Amino acid sequence: MKRPFLTRINQWMVFLLLTLFAVLIVAAAAVLFKYLRKEEIKRINLLSLAIKMQQDVESPDPAIFELVQEIRSSNSTIPIIILYKKDNAVYEHINIPTEYSTKEKVVALAKEMGKNYPPIEIKSPDGNNQLVYYDNSKLLNTLQYSPYLLGLFIFAYLLFSFWFLRTIKKTDEGFLWAGLAKETAHQIGTPLSSMIGWIEIMRMENPNSESATEIEKDVERLRTISERFSKIGSVPELNDMNLTETIQQNYDYLKTRISGKVDFRLQLPAKEILMNHNRILMSWVIENLVKNAVDAMKGQGKLDISLYEKNRNIIIDFKDSGCGMTSRQAANAFKPGFSTKKRGWGLGLSLAKRVINEYHKGDIKIAQTDVGKGSTFRIVLKKN
């Protein structure tokens, strides 16, 4: 069962809205930066105009002189250097760091300022014009990169919030599924007890009854399934050792219950392979992989299970001659909710992955797949 199309659309819409929101914040901060820069340039132009007015009058009016001084004193942040155009002599400098103590250093700094903003020329009546060099204030330089940092921070915060909400939802769903699984295991126990009683009655009537023997196997399997469900949500104990025996038992049970048109084979090493594992959960994984392989072959084909050791790993291969998978299907095969079957829930392989990865600290993957030729699922476990 694939994820609903609308759900995927909604997720992309949320992501796009978060991105748009972050972009708008960056744009607003950038507009604010441009506005502040224009205001600083206006102040420099006003100061240059005031100096020019002062120089154009032979005997400046005290009011004009006062105005110029007020404009100068109002600037406590913008660095300004005024040089004579002809010989680069320093006329005045304002808000310059103390380390620029010599004429050479001041002139060099003025030239650096000129690379950012072209100097403003003050024309003097005597022809000894002046050049006003200026740069951004410290505050404006600090704000220069703030739009991008702010946008990045907001975008990261929104993504984290989105991820956190999704995690909470998944956690709640996990608790719900665990509760339902445990309740299912509890409910299965009642009819199982009754079936065991009926088997005993059948054996009293006919001790050699083959039907009773087969029913007893299925009842035992149902008991195993019940135990599987009861273990969901809890950490299982890894106390079984003989992995060869676990696989052999599952093979013997499944061989008589899948289609006779499936050439089902098992290849085991001559010696026992011992490792800590949970037999009930490992049986669940094996059963899921076998049933998936049979479904992929539509009940007819060849299925091989191989157990072997390689380096410090124990490997179990499930090779079928089914329909195979595309690269996209293979990439999504272990994701919850993804299934290539029309009536599938898409939980079997995701649960198998959890059992192998989280509980047995191993790995399960698709080692090989070709459309129309089949697939090989591989379980890799570390030796004890």
ROLUM-366050 format. One line per field, with one value per residue (C-alpha): residue number from 1; residue in three letters; chain; x, y, z. Coordinates in steps of 0.2 Angstrom, whole numbers. Example, Ala and Ser with C-alpha at 12.3 -4.5 7.8 and 13.67 -1.06 7.14 Angstrom:
BEGIN
tise <- (1:2)
drenvex <- (ALA:SER)
keza <- (A:A)
px <- (62:68)
py <- (-22:-5)
pz <- (39:36)
This chain:
BEGIN
tise <- (1:2:3:4:5:6:7:8:9:10:11:12:13:14:15:16:17:18:19:20:21:22:23:24:25:26:27:28:29:30:31:32:33:34:35:36:37:38:39:40:41:42:43:44:45:46:47:48:49:50:51:52:53:54:55:56:57:58:59:60:61:62:63:64:65:66:67:68:69:70:71:72:73:74:75:76:77:78:79:80:81:82:83:84:85:86:87:88:89:90:91:92:93:94:95:96:97:98:99:100:101:102:103:104:105:106:107:108:109:110:111:112:113:114:115:116:117:118:119:120:121:122:123:124:125:126:127:128:129:130:131:132:133:134:135:136:137:138:139:140:141:142:143:144:145:146:147:148:149:150:151:152:153:154:155:156:157:158:159:160:161:162:163:164:165:166:167:168:169:170:171:172:173:174:175:176:177:178:179:180:181:182:183:184:185:186:187:188:189:190:191:192:193:194:195:196:197:198:199:200:201:202:203:204:205:206:207:208:209:210:211:212:213:214:215:216:217:218:219:220:221:222:223:224:225:226:227:228:229:230:231:232:233:234:235:236:237:238:239:240:241:242:243:244:245:246:247:248:249:250:251:252:253:254:255:256:257:258:259:260:261:262:263:264:265:266:267:268:269:270:271:272:273:274:275:276:277:278:279:280:281:282:283:284:285:286:287:288:289:290:291:292:293:294:295:296:297:298:299:300:301:302:303:304:305:306:307:308:309:310:311:312:313:314:315:316:317:318:319:320:321:322:323:324:325:326:327:328:329:330:331:332:333:334:335:336:337:338:339:340:341:342:343:344:345:346:347:348:349:350:351:352:353:354:355:356:357:358:359:360:361:362:363:364:365:366:367:368:369:370:371:372:373:374:375:376:377:378:379:380:381:382:383:384)
drenvex <- (MET:LYS:ARG:PRO:PHE:LEU:THR:ARG:ILE:ASN:GLN:TRP:MET:VAL:PHE:LEU:LEU:LEU:THR:LEU:PHE:ALA:VAL:LEU:ILE:VAL:ALA:ALA:ALA:ALA:VAL:LEU:PHE:LYS:TYR:LEU:ARG:LYS:GLU:GLU:ILE:LYS:ARG:ILE:ASN:LEU:LEU:SER:LEU:ALA:ILE:LYS:MET:GLN:GLN:ASP:VAL:GLU:SER:PRO:ASP:PRO:ALA:ILE:PHE:GLU:LEU:VAL:GLN:GLU:ILE:ARG:SER:SER:ASN:SER:THR:ILE:PRO:ILE:ILE:ILE:LEU:TYR:LYS:LYS:ASP:ASN:ALA:VAL:TYR:GLU:HIS:ILE:ASN:ILE:PRO:THR:GLU:TYR:SER:THR:LYS:GLU:LYS:VAL:VAL:ALA:LEU:ALA:LYS:GLU:MET:GLY:LYS:ASN:TYR:PRO:PRO:ILE:GLU:ILE:LYS:SER:PRO:ASP:GLY:ASN:ASN:GLN:LEU:VAL:TYR:TYR:ASP:ASN:SER:LYS:LEU:LEU:ASN:THR:LEU:GLN:TYR:SER:PRO:TYR:LEU:LEU:GLY:LEU:PHE:ILE:PHE:ALA:TYR:LEU:LEU:PHE:SER:PHE:TRP:PHE:LEU:ARG:THR:ILE:LYS:LYS:THR:ASP:GLU:GLY:PHE:LEU:TRP:ALA:GLY:LEU:ALA:LYS:GLU:THR:ALA:HIS:GLN:ILE:GLY:THR:PRO:LEU:SER:SER:MET:ILE:GLY:TRP:ILE:GLU:ILE:MET:ARG:MET:GLU:ASN:PRO:ASN:SER:GLU:SER:ALA:THR:GLU:ILE:GLU:LYS:ASP:VAL:GLU:ARG:LEU:ARG:THR:ILE:SER:GLU:ARG:PHE:SER:LYS:ILE:GLY:SER:VAL:PRO:GLU:LEU:ASN:ASP:MET:ASN:LEU:THR:GLU:THR:ILE:GLN:GLN:ASN:TYR:ASP:TYR:LEU:LYS:THR:ARG:ILE:SER:GLY:LYS:VAL:ASP:PHE:ARG:LEU:GLN:LEU:PRO:ALA:LYS:GLU:ILE:LEU:MET:ASN:HIS:ASN:ARG:ILE:LEU:MET:SER:TRP:VAL:ILE:GLU:ASN:LEU:VAL:LYS:ASN:ALA:VAL:ASP:ALA:MET:LYS:GLY:GLN:GLY:LYS:LEU:ASP:ILE:SER:LEU:TYR:GLU:LYS:ASN:ARG:ASN:ILE:ILE:ILE:ASP:PHE:LYS:ASP:SER:GLY:CYS:GLY:MET:THR:SER:ARG:GLN:ALA:ALA:ASN:ALA:PHE:LYS:PRO:GLY:PHE:SER:THR:LYS:LYS:ARG:GLY:TRP:GLY:LEU:GLY:LEU:SER:LEU:ALA:LYS:ARG:VAL:ILE:ASN:GLU:TYR:HIS:LYS:GLY:ASP:ILE:LYS:ILE:ALA:GLN:THR:ASP:VAL:GLY:LYS:GLY:SER:THR:PHE:ARG:ILE:VAL:LEU:LYS:LYS:ASN)
keza <- (A:A:A:A:A:A:A:A:A:A:A:A:A:A:A:A:A:A:A:A:A:A:A:A:A:A:A:A:A:A:A:A:A:A:A:A:A:A:A:A:A:A:A:A:A:A:A:A:A:A:A:A:A:A:A:A:A:A:A:A:A:A:A:A:A:A:A:A:A:A:A:A:A:A:A:A:A:A:A:A:A:A:A:A:A:A:A:A:A:A:A:A:A:A:A:A:A:A:A:A:A:A:A:A:A:A:A:A:A:A:A:A:A:A:A:A:A:A:A:A:A:A:A:A:A:A:A:A:A:A:A:A:A:A:A:A:A:A:A:A:A:A:A:A:A:A:A:A:A:A:A:A:A:A:A:A:A:A:A:A:A:A:A:A:A:A:A:A:A:A:A:A:A:A:A:A:A:A:A:A:A:A:A:A:A:A:A:A:A:A:A:A:A:A:A:A:A:A:A:A:A:A:A:A:A:A:A:A:A:A:A:A:A:A:A:A:A:A:A:A:A:A:A:A:A:A:A:A:A:A:A:A:A:A:A:A:A:A:A:A:A:A:A:A:A:A:A:A:A:A:A:A:A:A:A:A:A:A:A:A:A:A:A:A:A:A:A:A:A:A:A:A:A:A:A:A:A:A:A:A:A:A:A:A:A:A:A:A:A:A:A:A:A:A:A:A:A:A:A:A:A:A:A:A:A:A:A:A:A:A:A:A:A:A:A:A:A:A:A:A:A:A:A:A:A:A:A:A:A:A:A:A:A:A:A:A:A:A:A:A:A:A:A:A:A:A:A:A:A:A:A:A:A:A:A:A:A:A:A:A:A:A:A:A:A:A:A:A:A:A:A:A:A:A:A:A:A:A:A:A:A:A:A:A)
px <- (0:8:7:-9:-4:-13:-2:14:7:3:20:28:16:22:40:37:28:42:54:44:42:61:64:52:61:78:70:63:80:89:76:80:99:97:86:99:113:104:101:120:124:111:120:137:130:122:139:148:135:137:157:155:143:155:170:160:157:172:165:154:138:139:123:131:146:135:125:141:147:130:130:148:144:128:139:147:147:151:169:174:191:192:208:214:213:229:242:231:234:223:210:200:195:180:177:193:201:216:228:228:239:250:246:251:239:225:227:228:212:204:208:201:185:185:183:167:159:165:171:161:170:169:173:183:183:202:202:209:195:192:187:176:179:167:161:148:146:151:132:128:143:136:119:125:125:111:97:105:109:92:84:95:90:72:72:82:70:54:62:66:48:41:53:48:30:31:42:29:16:26:29:11:7:20:13:-4:2:11:-5:-15:-2:-2:-21:-22:-10:-21:-36:-28:-24:-43:-47:-30:-33:-50:-41:-28:-42:-50:-34:-33:-50:-46:-30:-41:-52:-37:-19:-12:-23:-13:-26:-23:-4:-6:-18:-6:8:-4:-9:9:12:-2:5:22:13:4:21:28:14:16:34:31:36:48:66:68:80:93:96:94:111:109:104:105:91:81:81:79:63:56:60:52:36:34:39:23:12:17:13:19:24:38:55:59:77:88:107:115:133:139:143:131:132:130:125:113:97:78:71:53:57:70:56:45:58:61:42:40:54:48:30:36:46:31:20:33:34:15:15:27:46:62:66:83:88:107:116:135:149:160:174:166:148:134:124:107:102:84:85:69:64:50:46:60:60:64:77:64:54:71:75:58:55:59:49:34:18:27:21:20:5:-13:-18:-2:0:18:23:32:48:49:46:59:72:68:70:87:94:88:87:100:112:113:108:95:96:92:108:102:86:82:65:58:72:70:78:90:86:101:102:120:123:139:147:147)
py <- (0:16:32:43:55:69:66:68:84:91:87:96:111:113:112:125:136:135:139:154:161:160:169:183:185:187:199:210:210:214:229:235:234:244:257:260:261:274:284:284:290:304:309:309:320:332:334:337:350:359:359:366:380:384:385:395:410:421:425:411:415:409:400:390:386:380:369:361:357:350:339:333:329:320:307:295:279:282:282:297:303:320:322:336:330:337:330:318:328:324:338:328:311:305:289:281:267:273:261:273:286:291:300:285:273:286:288:269:267:281:272:256:265:272:254:252:269:282:298:314:329:346:359:374:392:392:375:365:352:339:321:314:295:285:267:258:260:245:242:242:230:219:219:216:197:196:193:177:171:176:167:151:151:153:140:128:131:128:112:106:110:101:86:86:86:71:62:64:58:43:39:40:29:17:16:13:-1:-9:-8:-15:-29:-34:-34:-45:-57:-58:-61:-75:-84:-88:-98:-106:-114:-121:-128:-137:-145:-151:-158:-168:-175:-180:-189:-198:-205:-208:-207:-208:-195:-186:-172:-169:-169:-156:-145:-146:-139:-125:-121:-121:-108:-98:-98:-92:-78:-73:-72:-61:-49:-49:-44:-28:-13:-22:-26:-45:-57:-64:-81:-94:-100:-112:-101:-117:-125:-109:-108:-127:-127:-113:-121:-137:-128:-117:-130:-139:-124:-115:-119:-135:-126:-117:-126:-122:-127:-124:-124:-125:-127:-144:-137:-127:-108:-102:-84:-75:-72:-72:-87:-80:-64:-72:-84:-69:-61:-78:-80:-63:-64:-81:-75:-60:-71:-83:-68:-61:-77:-78:-95:-103:-103:-106:-100:-104:-100:-100:-99:-96:-87:-74:-65:-60:-60:-73:-71:-78:-76:-77:-79:-80:-81:-68:-52:-42:-24:-7:4:15:0:-7:10:11:-8:-6:10:8:9:5:-11:-17:-28:-21:-27:-25:-15:-12:-17:-34:-28:-13:-24:-36:-22:-16:-34:-36:-18:-13:-30:-40:-26:-33:-27:-32:-26:-31:-38:-40:-37:-38:-34:-51:-61:-60:-53:-58:-52:-53:-53:-49:-53:-51:-66:-67)
pz <- (0:-6:4:-1:-15:-6:10:0:-8:9:15:0:3:21:16:2:14:27:13:7:25:28:11:16:32:23:10:24:33:17:13:31:28:11:20:34:21:11:27:31:13:16:32:23:8:21:30:13:9:25:24:6:12:26:13:0:12:17:34:38:48:66:63:48:58:72:60:53:70:75:59:63:81:77:68:80:70:52:48:37:30:21:10:-1:-19:-25:-12:-2:13:28:31:44:50:61:69:63:74:85:76:61:69:54:38:27:36:36:17:14:24:13:-3:4:8:-10:-16:-7:-10:-23:-13:-13:-20:-12:-24:-16:-22:-22:-32:-18:-19:-5:-7:7:9:20:24:33:52:63:66:47:44:58:50:33:35:48:34:29:47:52:38:40:59:56:42:53:68:57:50:67:73:58:62:80:77:65:77:91:79:75:93:97:83:88:106:98:87:101:112:98:95:113:114:99:107:122:112:102:118:122:106:107:123:117:101:112:121:106:100:116:113:95:101:114:100:88:96:78:70:56:56:75:72:58:68:83:72:66:84:89:75:81:98:91:82:98:106:92:95:113:111:101:110:122:121:117:125:113:121:107:100:86:71:59:69:69:50:48:59:49:32:38:43:28:15:18:18:2:-16:-22:-38:-29:-29:-11:-6:9:9:27:31:38:55:67:67:84:89:101:93:97:88:88:80:68:63:59:48:39:36:30:17:11:9:0:-12:-15:-19:-31:-40:-40:-32:-45:-47:-37:-20:-12:6:10:26:26:35:27:36:53:47:46:30:25:7:1:-18:-29:-47:-46:-55:-47:-43:-51:-43:-35:-28:-21:-13:-4:0:18:21:32:21:5:-4:-22:-18:-21:-4:6:21:18:36:34:27:39:54:48:46:64:71:62:64:81:90:82:77:59:42:30:12:-6:-13:-31:-41:-59:-66:-73:-66:-47:-31:-17:0:12:31:38:56:66:74:93)
